Amino acid sequence: MWKAVKIAITAFVLLSECRSEDSQCKNGGTCSTSAPDGTCTSCVCKTGYSGNVCDKVLTVVHGVVTYKSSNQSFILIPFNAKGFKEVLRSSIVNYQDSVSSNRSIDESTTFVVGYTVYMNRPPDWPNFNQSLFISDLNNVLKQNSSIRAFFTNFTSSITVISATADIDECASGLYTCDVNAECFNTIPGYGCNCKSGFIGNGTHCPVGIFCKLSDAPEWPTSATRSVYYHNGAPVSISNSDDLMPYKTFIEYKCPDRYTLVNFETGEAQTTVIECVGMNETTQSHKGWTGNGVRCDMTVEFMVAIIMAAVSSVIIVLVAGGFIVSWTNKMKKKKQDGNSDNDTDILDFPG
């Protein structure tokens, strides 16, 4: 028993040490070698990272090369991916690693190769001449010596139709977007868009979007109002001047037998009133979408009320007609002096 406990403790300690060593590696890397004191001395990094502790973000280069041959047998020739990598390795300064290239072939004997290369960040960045780098890389891929490395013993009729490449600044961490912005890659270069809820030019997004609750479109006092954050969590309202964050939305609910309609048109209102910030279409409501609303009776309820009113009128008319007829009859009997049936007649004072 004690032997089993000892084995379990040893395994737990080793597992803990392994996890501790792995935690020393950054960006999801795992420890490959460690010192006797448990310090990790070398990490196996995930794709896109390098360094002893995987703390360096590699520069990402995406490219596409299109080859064409007049020989119909071209589509049967295997592509030498290893040779392709070697050409990239020899032509890119600071080359670090590359993922497997991919290929596609169509019936016109056009051969397309897409690839991704990781390299160490150029030491002169951001003054690095990307255009010259891309041009030199594409020229290397077009050379006959490169083609021979890609398509062994089959080069006489192969030509390069196009070759494009681009440094992905976003994936490489080579952008200057604001912390409240998102980077998107373009060819060439990149762009920045402020995240939802912030206003700016992408490189500077200092202003958060808020809407004052009192500026929301008009709503009926007979309705109940519910305010929710963008994730659906309810908002606790203290006063009408509370500032609501971006994407906060408002829902109104009319009493039973009433429906919510557009305040101006009377059409059924189904859209949710939402805080989206100032723009050309929301100037009138200072950041809120939607229109003012009111609670109108439903058609069914209105018909029921009308039918009830009509029924009441009919009852009153029938009862009134009966009373008039009975009164006239009584008057006539009095005029005829017929008193034999006085006990059956109520004599109203005249």
KEKE-3310 file (N, C-alpha, C; in steps of 0.2 Angstrom, whole numbers, plus 5000, padded with zeros to 4 digits):
npx = (5004:5009:5019:5012:5006:5017:5022:5011:5012:5025:5022:5013:5021:5030:5021:5017:5029:5031:5020:5023:5035:5031:5023:5032:5035:5030:5015:5008:5018:5028:5038:5054:5067:5075:5082:5091:5085:5072:5070:5065:5074:5073:5060:5047:5039:5024:5017:5022:5028:5044:5060:5068:5059:5048:5044:5044:5036:5034:5036:5024:5022:5012:5009:5006:5008:5007:5008:5010:5008:5010:5010:5000:5003:5007:4999:5000:5012:5021:5022:5036:5036:5046:5057:5052:5051:5065:5070:5063:5069:5082:5081:5075:5080:5082:5074:5063:5053:5041:5024:5016:5015:5001:4992:4983:4975:4969:4959:4965:4978:4984:4993:4992:5000:5000:5006:5013:5025:5036:5046:5059:5057:5061:5075:5076:5063:5050:5055:5057:5059:5046:5041:5052:5056:5046:5046:5059:5057:5047:5053:5063:5056:5051:5062:5071:5079:5073:5060:5065:5067:5055:5047:5053:5063:5054:5053:5053:5043:5036:5029:5028:5014:5009:5014:5012:5014:5013:5016:5008:5003:4995:4994:5007:5009:5014:5007:5000:4988:4975:4972:4959:4954:4953:4964:4965:4970:4977:4982:4994:4999:4989:4974:4965:4951:4940:4934:4918:4908:4917:4924:4933:4948:4954:4968:4967:4956:4948:4935:4921:4906:4890:4873:4861:4848:4836:4836:4830:4819:4801:4790:4775:4767:4759:4764:4776:4794:4809:4826:4841:4858:4870:4873:4861:4859:4850:4847:4850:4840:4843:4840:4833:4843:4853:4868:4869:4878:4886:4876:4867:4850:4832:4816:4799:4783:4766:4750:4739:4728:4732:4743:4760:4764:4771:4774:4771:4766:4758:4760:4763:4776:4790:4804:4819:4824:4839:4856:4867:4875:4880:4875:4871:4858:4852:4852:4841:4837:4848:4858:4851:4842:4827:4809:4798:4785:4768:4754:4741:4724:4721:4715:4705:4701:4696:4685:4677:4674:4666:4656:4650:4646:4636:4627:4623:4616:4606:4599:4595:4587:4577:4571:4567:4557:4548:4544:4538:4528:4520:4517:4509:4499:4493:4489:4479:4469:4465:4459:4448:4440:4440:4440:4439:4449:4458:4465:4475:4483:4495:4494:4501:4506:4499)
npy = (4994:5006:5008:5010:5022:5030:5029:5036:5049:5052:5053:5063:5074:5074:5077:5090:5097:5096:5104:5116:5119:5120:5131:5141:5144:5154:5160:5148:5138:5123:5115:5108:5105:5105:5112:5105:5111:5113:5124:5129:5127:5127:5128:5121:5129:5136:5137:5152:5158:5161:5159:5156:5155:5156:5169:5178:5185:5179:5186:5185:5179:5178:5170:5167:5158:5155:5143:5138:5126:5120:5107:5093:5083:5089:5091:5079:5078:5077:5089:5096:5099:5100:5105:5117:5123:5124:5133:5144:5146:5149:5161:5170:5182:5180:5169:5158:5147:5137:5134:5119:5120:5123:5116:5118:5112:5115:5111:5117:5115:5123:5127:5131:5137:5140:5147:5149:5158:5160:5171:5179:5195:5208:5218:5231:5236:5248:5253:5244:5238:5234:5232:5230:5218:5209:5209:5204:5191:5186:5186:5176:5165:5164:5160:5149:5139:5138:5133:5121:5115:5113:5106:5092:5086:5091:5104:5111:5117:5125:5140:5155:5162:5172:5179:5183:5191:5194:5203:5199:5210:5211:5198:5197:5206:5218:5231:5247:5249:5256:5251:5248:5244:5235:5225:5223:5214:5220:5220:5229:5232:5237:5239:5248:5246:5254:5245:5238:5250:5260:5276:5283:5284:5272:5271:5278:5277:5284:5287:5281:5274:5280:5281:5292:5288:5295:5301:5292:5286:5292:5284:5275:5278:5269:5257:5244:5245:5238:5236:5231:5225:5222:5208:5203:5204:5211:5228:5239:5252:5268:5282:5293:5299:5291:5284:5273:5260:5255:5246:5243:5238:5242:5236:5237:5233:5232:5234:5220:5216:5226:5233:5236:5250:5261:5277:5288:5282:5272:5259:5242:5240:5232:5232:5233:5245:5253:5257:5264:5274:5291:5295:5299:5294:5294:5306:5313:5306:5305:5295:5283:5270:5267:5272:5283:5276:5269:5263:5254:5249:5232:5225:5215:5217:5230:5227:5219:5228:5237:5229:5226:5239:5241:5231:5235:5247:5242:5234:5245:5252:5242:5240:5253:5255:5245:5251:5263:5258:5251:5262:5270:5261:5261:5274:5275:5266:5272:5284:5278:5275:5263:5254:5241:5232:5238:5233:5226:5236:5247:5263:5277:5292:5307)
npz = (5000:5004:4995:4983:4986:4987:4974:4968:4973:4968:4955:4954:4958:4948:4937:4942:4941:4927:4923:4929:4922:4909:4911:4911:4898:4885:4876:4873:4872:4875:4887:4883:4887:4903:4918:4932:4943:4940:4931:4915:4901:4887:4875:4866:4853:4848:4831:4823:4833:4842:4850:4866:4876:4869:4867:4856:4843:4827:4810:4798:4782:4768:4752:4735:4720:4703:4691:4674:4661:4644:4642:4643:4652:4663:4674:4681:4687:4702:4715:4722:4738:4748:4741:4737:4750:4753:4744:4748:4760:4757:4751:4759:4771:4788:4789:4797:4798:4789:4784:4777:4760:4749:4735:4719:4705:4689:4674:4663:4664:4674:4688:4705:4719:4736:4750:4766:4776:4790:4798:4807:4815:4804:4807:4805:4805:4808:4796:4786:4769:4762:4749:4741:4746:4744:4730:4727:4732:4724:4712:4714:4715:4702:4695:4684:4690:4702:4698:4693:4705:4711:4702:4698:4684:4675:4667:4655:4649:4658:4664:4674:4679:4688:4703:4719:4735:4753:4768:4783:4793:4804:4810:4813:4823:4820:4819:4823:4829:4840:4857:4859:4846:4831:4821:4803:4789:4774:4756:4749:4766:4781:4790:4803:4814:4825:4839:4843:4851:4853:4847:4834:4824:4822:4824:4835:4847:4858:4863:4871:4866:4872:4877:4883:4893:4894:4882:4874:4861:4862:4873:4879:4894:4899:4896:4900:4903:4898:4900:4893:4894:4880:4881:4885:4898:4912:4915:4929:4933:4939:4937:4924:4918:4917:4909:4895:4890:4874:4862:4871:4873:4872:4877:4875:4883:4880:4889:4892:4878:4871:4858:4853:4843:4830:4834:4825:4812:4816:4812:4816:4829:4829:4830:4840:4851:4851:4857:4847:4845:4839:4822:4805:4804:4816:4823:4828:4839:4847:4847:4849:4840:4831:4833:4841:4851:4854:4863:4856:4855:4852:4837:4839:4852:4850:4841:4850:4860:4852:4848:4860:4863:4853:4856:4868:4865:4857:4866:4874:4865:4862:4875:4878:4868:4872:4884:4880:4872:4881:4890:4882:4879:4892:4894:4884:4889:4901:4895:4889:4900:4906:4919:4924:4925:4934:4944:4938:4933:4934:4941:4936:4943:4937)
capx = (5000:5014:5022:5007:5005:5024:5021:5006:5015:5030:5019:5010:5026:5033:5017:5017:5035:5030:5016:5027:5040:5027:5020:5037:5035:5025:5011:5006:5024:5029:5045:5057:5072:5075:5088:5089:5081:5065:5069:5064:5079:5071:5053:5044:5035:5018:5018:5021:5032:5051:5064:5069:5053:5042:5041:5045:5031:5037:5033:5020:5021:5007:5010:5003:5012:5003:5012:5006:5012:5006:5010:4995:5005:5009:4994:5002:5019:5020:5025:5041:5036:5052:5061:5049:5053:5072:5070:5061:5074:5088:5080:5072:5084:5079:5069:5062:5049:5036:5019:5016:5012:4995:4991:4977:4976:4963:4959:4969:4985:4987:4995:4993:5004:4999:5011:5014:5032:5037:5053:5061:5055:5066:5078:5075:5056:5045:5057:5059:5056:5042:5040:5058:5057:5041:5048:5064:5055:5043:5058:5066:5051:5050:5068:5071:5082:5068:5055:5067:5067:5048:5045:5059:5063:5049:5053:5054:5037:5033:5030:5025:5009:5009:5017:5010:5016:5011:5017:5002:5005:4990:4996:5014:5010:5017:5003:4999:4981:4973:4970:4952:4953:4955:4968:4963:4976:4976:4987:4998:4998:4984:4970:4962:4944:4938:4930:4911:4907:4922:4924:4940:4951:4957:4974:4966:4949:4947:4929:4917:4899:4885:4867:4857:4841:4831:4836:4827:4812:4796:4787:4769:4767:4755:4769:4782:4800:4814:4833:4846:4865:4871:4873:4855:4858:4845:4850:4846:4840:4842:4836:4832:4849:4859:4871:4869:4884:4885:4872:4861:4843:4826:4810:4793:4777:4760:4746:4735:4723:4735:4749:4765:4764:4775:4770:4769:4763:4753:4761:4766:4783:4794:4811:4821:4827:4846:4861:4872:4880:4878:4876:4866:4851:4850:4853:4835:4837:4855:4862:4846:4838:4820:4805:4793:4780:4762:4750:4735:4720:4721:4708:4700:4698:4692:4679:4673:4671:4661:4650:4647:4642:4631:4623:4620:4612:4600:4595:4591:4581:4571:4568:4564:4551:4543:4541:4534:4522:4516:4514:4504:4493:4490:4485:4473:4464:4462:4455:4442:4437:4440:4443:4438:4456:4462:4470:4481:4486:4499:4492:4507:4503:4500)
capy = (5000:5012:5008:5013:5029:5033:5030:5041:5055:5054:5055:5070:5079:5075:5081:5097:5100:5097:5109:5122:5121:5122:5138:5146:5145:5159:5159:5141:5133:5118:5114:5102:5103:5109:5112:5101:5115:5114:5129:5127:5130:5127:5127:5120:5135:5135:5140:5159:5161:5158:5161:5151:5154:5157:5176:5182:5184:5179:5189:5181:5181:5174:5171:5163:5157:5152:5140:5135:5122:5118:5100:5091:5079:5094:5090:5073:5079:5079:5095:5095:5104:5101:5109:5124:5126:5125:5139:5150:5146:5152:5167:5175:5183:5179:5164:5154:5141:5138:5128:5116:5124:5119:5116:5116:5111:5115:5107:5120:5114:5129:5125:5136:5135:5144:5146:5154:5158:5163:5174:5184:5202:5212:5222:5238:5237:5248:5256:5238:5240:5228:5231:5227:5211:5205:5209:5199:5185:5183:5185:5170:5159:5163:5158:5142:5135:5137:5129:5114:5112:5112:5101:5088:5084:5093:5112:5114:5121:5128:5147:5158:5167:5177:5178:5188:5189:5200:5202:5200:5214:5209:5191:5197:5210:5224:5236:5252:5250:5257:5245:5247:5244:5228:5226:5219:5214:5222:5219:5228:5235:5234:5244:5248:5248:5254:5240:5240:5254:5265:5280:5286:5283:5266:5271:5281:5276:5285:5289:5275:5276:5279:5285:5294:5284:5300:5303:5287:5288:5292:5278:5276:5277:5263:5251:5243:5246:5233:5238:5225:5225:5219:5201:5201:5205:5217:5234:5242:5259:5272:5288:5293:5302:5286:5283:5266:5258:5253:5240:5242:5239:5243:5233:5239:5229:5235:5229:5215:5218:5232:5231:5242:5253:5267:5283:5292:5279:5268:5252:5238:5241:5226:5233:5234:5251:5251:5262:5263:5280:5296:5295:5303:5292:5294:5312:5315:5302:5306:5288:5277:5268:5266:5278:5283:5270:5270:5256:5254:5243:5227:5224:5210:5220:5235:5224:5217:5234:5240:5224:5227:5245:5240:5227:5239:5251:5238:5233:5251:5253:5237:5241:5259:5254:5242:5255:5268:5254:5250:5268:5272:5257:5263:5280:5273:5263:5277:5288:5275:5274:5256:5253:5234:5229:5242:5229:5224:5241:5252:5270:5282:5299:5311)
capz = (5000:5005:4989:4979:4988:4985:4966:4966:4975:4963:4948:4955:4959:4941:4933:4944:4938:4920:4922:4931:4917:4903:4912:4909:4890:4883:4870:4872:4871:4880:4889:4880:4892:4909:4922:4938:4948:4937:4927:4908:4897:4880:4874:4859:4852:4843:4825:4824:4839:4843:4856:4871:4880:4864:4868:4850:4838:4820:4805:4794:4775:4764:4745:4730:4714:4698:4686:4669:4656:4638:4641:4647:4658:4669:4680:4684:4690:4709:4717:4727:4743:4751:4737:4738:4756:4753:4740:4752:4766:4755:4748:4764:4777:4795:4788:4803:4797:4784:4784:4771:4754:4746:4728:4716:4698:4685:4668:4659:4667:4678:4694:4710:4725:4741:4755:4772:4779:4796:4798:4812:4813:4801:4812:4803:4805:4802:4790:4782:4763:4760:4742:4738:4749:4740:4723:4727:4734:4718:4707:4715:4713:4695:4691:4681:4695:4707:4695:4693:4712:4712:4697:4696:4677:4671:4667:4649:4646:4663:4665:4680:4676:4693:4710:4724:4742:4757:4775:4787:4799:4810:4813:4815:4828:4817:4818:4828:4831:4847:4861:4858:4839:4828:4815:4797:4784:4767:4752:4755:4772:4785:4793:4810:4815:4832:4841:4845:4857:4853:4841:4832:4817:4822:4828:4841:4848:4865:4865:4871:4864:4877:4876:4889:4893:4893:4875:4870:4858:4866:4875:4882:4901:4901:4894:4904:4899:4901:4897:4894:4890:4874:4882:4887:4906:4913:4917:4934:4931:4945:4935:4917:4915:4917:4903:4893:4885:4867:4861:4876:4870:4876:4875:4878:4883:4882:4893:4888:4873:4867:4854:4852:4836:4828:4836:4819:4807:4818:4811:4822:4830:4830:4830:4846:4851:4853:4858:4842:4844:4834:4815:4801:4804:4823:4826:4832:4846:4850:4848:4849:4834:4832:4833:4847:4851:4858:4864:4853:4856:4847:4833:4842:4858:4848:4839:4855:4863:4847:4848:4866:4863:4849:4860:4873:4861:4855:4872:4877:4861:4863:4882:4877:4864:4876:4889:4876:4870:4887:4892:4877:4881:4898:4893:4881:4894:4905:4892:4888:4906:4907:4926:4926:4926:4938:4949:4934:4930:4938:4939:4937:4944:4930)
cpx = (5004:5017:5018:5006:5012:5024:5017:5009:5021:5027:5016:5015:5029:5028:5016:5023:5034:5026:5019:5032:5036:5024:5026:5038:5029:5021:5009:5012:5024:5036:5048:5063:5072:5081:5086:5084:5073:5064:5069:5070:5078:5064:5052:5039:5029:5020:5017:5025:5039:5054:5064:5063:5047:5039:5042:5040:5034:5033:5030:5020:5017:5009:5007:5007:5008:5007:5007:5011:5007:5006:5005:4997:5007:5005:4996:5008:5018:5024:5030:5041:5042:5057:5059:5051:5061:5073:5068:5066:5080:5087:5077:5077:5080:5073:5069:5059:5044:5031:5019:5012:5006:4995:4984:4978:4969:4964:4964:4977:4988:4988:4996:4995:5003:5004:5011:5021:5032:5044:5053:5059:5061:5069:5077:5067:5054:5048:5059:5055:5052:5041:5046:5058:5052:5043:5054:5062:5051:5048:5062:5062:5050:5056:5068:5074:5077:5062:5058:5067:5060:5045:5051:5058:5057:5049:5053:5049:5033:5034:5026:5020:5009:5012:5016:5012:5014:5013:5011:5004:5001:4993:5003:5015:5014:5013:5003:4992:4980:4971:4963:4950:4955:4958:4965:4968:4973:4982:4989:4996:4992:4980:4968:4955:4943:4933:4923:4911:4912:4922:4931:4942:4954:4964:4973:4958:4947:4940:4924:4910:4894:4879:4864:4850:4836:4831:4832:4821:4806:4792:4781:4770:4763:4759:4774:4788:4805:4821:4838:4853:4865:4871:4866:4854:4854:4849:4846:4846:4838:4838:4837:4838:4855:4861:4871:4874:4881:4881:4867:4855:4837:4820:4804:4787:4771:4755:4742:4730:4726:4741:4753:4765:4769:4771:4767:4765:4757:4754:4764:4773:4786:4801:4813:4825:4834:4851:4866:4876:4877:4880:4871:4859:4848:4851:4847:4834:4843:4858:4857:4843:4831:4816:4801:4787:4774:4759:4743:4731:4721:4714:4703:4697:4694:4685:4674:4670:4665:4655:4646:4643:4636:4625:4619:4615:4605:4596:4591:4586:4575:4567:4564:4557:4546:4540:4536:4527:4517:4513:4508:4497:4489:4486:4479:4467:4461:4458:4448:4438:4436:4444:4442:4444:4461:4467:4476:4485:4489:4497:4498:4504:4504:4502)
cpy = (5006:5013:5012:5020:5033:5034:5036:5048:5057:5056:5062:5075:5080:5079:5088:5100:5101:5103:5116:5124:5123:5130:5143:5148:5149:5157:5152:5136:5128:5117:5108:5100:5108:5108:5107:5105:5116:5120:5127:5131:5130:5125:5125:5125:5133:5139:5148:5162:5157:5161:5155:5150:5156:5164:5180:5180:5185:5183:5184:5183:5176:5175:5166:5163:5153:5150:5138:5132:5121:5111:5097:5086:5083:5092:5083:5073:5081:5085:5094:5100:5105:5106:5116:5127:5128:5132:5145:5151:5150:5159:5172:5176:5183:5173:5159:5147:5143:5132:5125:5120:5119:5120:5115:5116:5111:5111:5110:5120:5120:5126:5130:5134:5141:5143:5151:5153:5162:5165:5178:5191:5205:5217:5229:5240:5243:5251:5250:5240:5233:5227:5228:5219:5207:5204:5204:5192:5182:5182:5178:5164:5158:5160:5150:5137:5133:5132:5122:5111:5110:5106:5097:5085:5086:5101:5115:5119:5125:5136:5149:5163:5173:5175:5184:5186:5195:5198:5204:5204:5213:5203:5192:5202:5217:5230:5241:5254:5252:5251:5243:5247:5237:5229:5221:5220:5216:5220:5225:5232:5232:5240:5243:5250:5248:5248:5243:5244:5259:5269:5283:5284:5276:5266:5275:5281:5277:5286:5282:5278:5274:5283:5286:5291:5289:5303:5298:5289:5287:5285:5279:5274:5271:5256:5250:5243:5241:5235:5233:5227:5221:5211:5199:5202:5211:5222:5237:5249:5263:5279:5288:5296:5297:5285:5275:5265:5256:5247:5238:5243:5239:5239:5236:5234:5232:5231:5224:5218:5225:5230:5237:5244:5259:5273:5287:5289:5274:5260:5249:5239:5235:5227:5235:5241:5250:5257:5260:5269:5285:5294:5299:5301:5292:5300:5314:5312:5301:5299:5282:5276:5268:5273:5277:5278:5272:5263:5258:5248:5238:5227:5220:5214:5226:5233:5222:5223:5237:5235:5225:5233:5244:5236:5231:5244:5248:5236:5239:5252:5249:5239:5248:5259:5250:5246:5260:5264:5253:5256:5270:5268:5259:5269:5279:5270:5268:5282:5285:5273:5267:5255:5246:5231:5233:5239:5226:5229:5245:5259:5275:5289:5303:5318)
cpz = (5000:4998:4983:4980:4986:4977:4964:4968:4970:4957:4949:4955:4952:4937:4935:4941:4931:4919:4923:4925:4911:4904:4911:4902:4889:4877:4868:4871:4876:4881:4886:4884:4898:4913:4928:4943:4946:4932:4919:4904:4890:4880:4867:4858:4847:4837:4825:4829:4839:4849:4862:4875:4876:4865:4862:4845:4831:4815:4800:4786:4771:4756:4741:4723:4709:4692:4680:4664:4650:4638:4646:4653:4664:4675:4684:4688:4697:4710:4723:4733:4747:4748:4737:4744:4756:4749:4744:4758:4763:4752:4753:4770:4783:4794:4794:4801:4792:4785:4777:4766:4752:4739:4725:4709:4694:4678:4663:4660:4670:4685:4699:4716:4730:4747:4761:4775:4785:4796:4804:4810:4810:4806:4811:4803:4810:4796:4785:4775:4760:4753:4739:4740:4745:4733:4722:4728:4727:4713:4708:4713:4706:4691:4689:4687:4701:4705:4695:4700:4714:4708:4694:4689:4673:4671:4661:4647:4652:4664:4671:4677:4681:4699:4714:4731:4746:4764:4779:4793:4805:4813:4816:4821:4826:4816:4824:4829:4838:4850:4860:4850:4837:4822:4809:4792:4777:4763:4747:4761:4777:4787:4800:4810:4822:4833:4843:4851:4858:4847:4840:4825:4817:4825:4834:4842:4856:4868:4865:4870:4870:4875:4882:4888:4892:4886:4871:4867:4863:4867:4879:4890:4903:4899:4900:4900:4903:4897:4898:4891:4884:4875:4884:4895:4907:4916:4923:4933:4938:4943:4927:4914:4915:4910:4901:4889:4878:4866:4866:4872:4874:4873:4879:4878:4885:4886:4889:4884:4870:4864:4853:4844:4836:4830:4831:4814:4809:4816:4816:4823:4833:4832:4838:4846:4854:4853:4853:4841:4839:4827:4812:4803:4812:4827:4830:4839:4849:4852:4848:4842:4836:4832:4840:4846:4855:4859:4861:4855:4850:4843:4836:4848:4855:4845:4845:4859:4858:4848:4855:4866:4859:4852:4865:4870:4859:4861:4874:4872:4862:4870:4881:4873:4868:4881:4886:4874:4876:4890:4888:4878:4887:4898:4889:4885:4898:4901:4890:4894:4908:4914:4928:4928:4930:4942:4945:4931:4935:4936:4941:4938:4938:4931)
residu = (MET:TRP:LYS:ALA:VAL:LYS:ILE:ALA:ILE:THR:ALA:PHE:VAL:LEU:LEU:SER:GLU:CYS:ARG:SER:GLU:ASP:SER:GLN:CYS:LYS:ASN:GLY:GLY:THR:CYS:SER:THR:SER:ALA:PRO:ASP:GLY:THR:CYS:THR:SER:CYS:VAL:CYS:LYS:THR:GLY:TYR:SER:GLY:ASN:VAL:CYS:ASP:LYS:VAL:LEU:THR:VAL:VAL:HIS:GLY:VAL:VAL:THR:TYR:LYS:SER:SER:ASN:GLN:SER:PHE:ILE:LEU:ILE:PRO:PHE:ASN:ALA:LYS:GLY:PHE:LYS:GLU:VAL:LEU:ARG:SER:SER:ILE:VAL:ASN:TYR:GLN:ASP:SER:VAL:SER:SER:ASN:ARG:SER:ILE:ASP:GLU:SER:THR:THR:PHE:VAL:VAL:GLY:TYR:THR:VAL:TYR:MET:ASN:ARG:PRO:PRO:ASP:TRP:PRO:ASN:PHE:ASN:GLN:SER:LEU:PHE:ILE:SER:ASP:LEU:ASN:ASN:VAL:LEU:LYS:GLN:ASN:SER:SER:ILE:ARG:ALA:PHE:PHE:THR:ASN:PHE:THR:SER:SER:ILE:THR:VAL:ILE:SER:ALA:THR:ALA:ASP:ILE:ASP:GLU:CYS:ALA:SER:GLY:LEU:TYR:THR:CYS:ASP:VAL:ASN:ALA:GLU:CYS:PHE:ASN:THR:ILE:PRO:GLY:TYR:GLY:CYS:ASN:CYS:LYS:SER:GLY:PHE:ILE:GLY:ASN:GLY:THR:HIS:CYS:PRO:VAL:GLY:ILE:PHE:CYS:LYS:LEU:SER:ASP:ALA:PRO:GLU:TRP:PRO:THR:SER:ALA:THR:ARG:SER:VAL:TYR:TYR:HIS:ASN:GLY:ALA:PRO:VAL:SER:ILE:SER:ASN:SER:ASP:ASP:LEU:MET:PRO:TYR:LYS:THR:PHE:ILE:GLU:TYR:LYS:CYS:PRO:ASP:ARG:TYR:THR:LEU:VAL:ASN:PHE:GLU:THR:GLY:GLU:ALA:GLN:THR:THR:VAL:ILE:GLU:CYS:VAL:GLY:MET:ASN:GLU:THR:THR:GLN:SER:HIS:LYS:GLY:TRP:THR:GLY:ASN:GLY:VAL:ARG:CYS:ASP:MET:THR:VAL:GLU:PHE:MET:VAL:ALA:ILE:ILE:MET:ALA:ALA:VAL:SER:SER:VAL:ILE:ILE:VAL:LEU:VAL:ALA:GLY:GLY:PHE:ILE:VAL:SER:TRP:THR:ASN:LYS:MET:LYS:LYS:LYS:LYS:GLN:ASP:GLY:ASN:SER:ASP:ASN:ASP:THR:ASP:ILE:LEU:ASP:PHE:PRO:GLY)
# end
